């Protein structure tokens, strides 16, 4: 009878072991499924992030080139003004009234008003800052519209 009792106990232990292992296998399968779902989600997010970074780089490249072109144009204009090929004029009105009597001694009409050299360099610096600001703002607006707001995930 001892033999039978040992065999029954061994059988029960084997059955319990099988159930315990089956339970552990099911738990591990569930964990594996969750891990695979998480990995797929992370892969999707990585892909979307890569696409957004590529879009950002394209926008940056576009506006950096436009900014470079605008700076070259300003430098060309600055060089032309400095060389005398072009003149920088401002709209101005002379406040001095013309005398009503005509006299022999008179001053010739002057040419149009023009900025002095110091103000001229300030003008070009301001013009460049305006261009830089406009390009940066346009780039940021393009980024927000085409990258941040489109295709949210």
C-alpha positions, 0 to 999 in steps of 0.5 A: 500500500505504501507503493500506491500511496507514493504513486498517488502522491507523486501523481498529485504532485505532477498534476499540481506542477503541471497546473502551476507551470501552465499558470506561469506560462499563461502569465508569461504569455500575457506579459509577452503580449503586453510587451509586444503591444508596448513595443509596437506603440513605441515603434509607431511613436518613433516613426512619427517622431522621425517624420516630424523631425524630418519635416522640421528639418525641411522647414528649417532648410527652406527658411534658412535658405530664404534668410541667406538669400535676403541677407545677400540681397541686403549686403548687395544693396549695402555695397551698391549704396557704398559704391554710389551705384544706388542711392538711399533716399528718404521721403522728406519735406524741407520745413524752410519756406521759400521767400516770396521775393525773388532776389539775385542771390538765391540757393539752387534747389537741393537734390532729394533728402538722403540719410547720412552714412551713420544713419545709413548703416543703422538702416541696413542693420534694422532692415536685416533684423526685420528680415530675420524676424520675418523669416523666423516667424514664418518658419515657426508658423509653418512648423506649428501648422505643418508639424505640430497641428497636422497628424497629431498622435 
